[in-house]
């Protein structure tokens, strides 16, 4: 299981944030934030909530109660008709810009037809 200090470091690096930026967001010094990532200080609950909002994940994910971030998908699992989400993403990447734009328009149309709003 990945500890919270490893998760917050991973999420920060994934978003290309500097420790200083996250510390400023939390209203603390860069050194204090560094201690959280190094597991030298316990992360207060108020900062767990703030970091969950910043990284758009659940507090359960940060605390280890949920193994995957909210909205996460297994890209290798079958998505539909024996096709994985990964295969769909690869196919999307192979489309030219105009085709991708048309696909987005069509997806927006389908979503609005189902009452889910546009992309």
Secondary structure, DSSP 8 states (H G I E B T S, - for coil): ---HHHHHHHHHHHTT--HHHHHHHHTS-HHHHHHHHTTSS---HHHHHHHHHHHT--HHHHHTSSSS-TT---TTSEEETTEEHHHHHHHHHHS-HHHHHHHHHHHHHHHHHTTS---
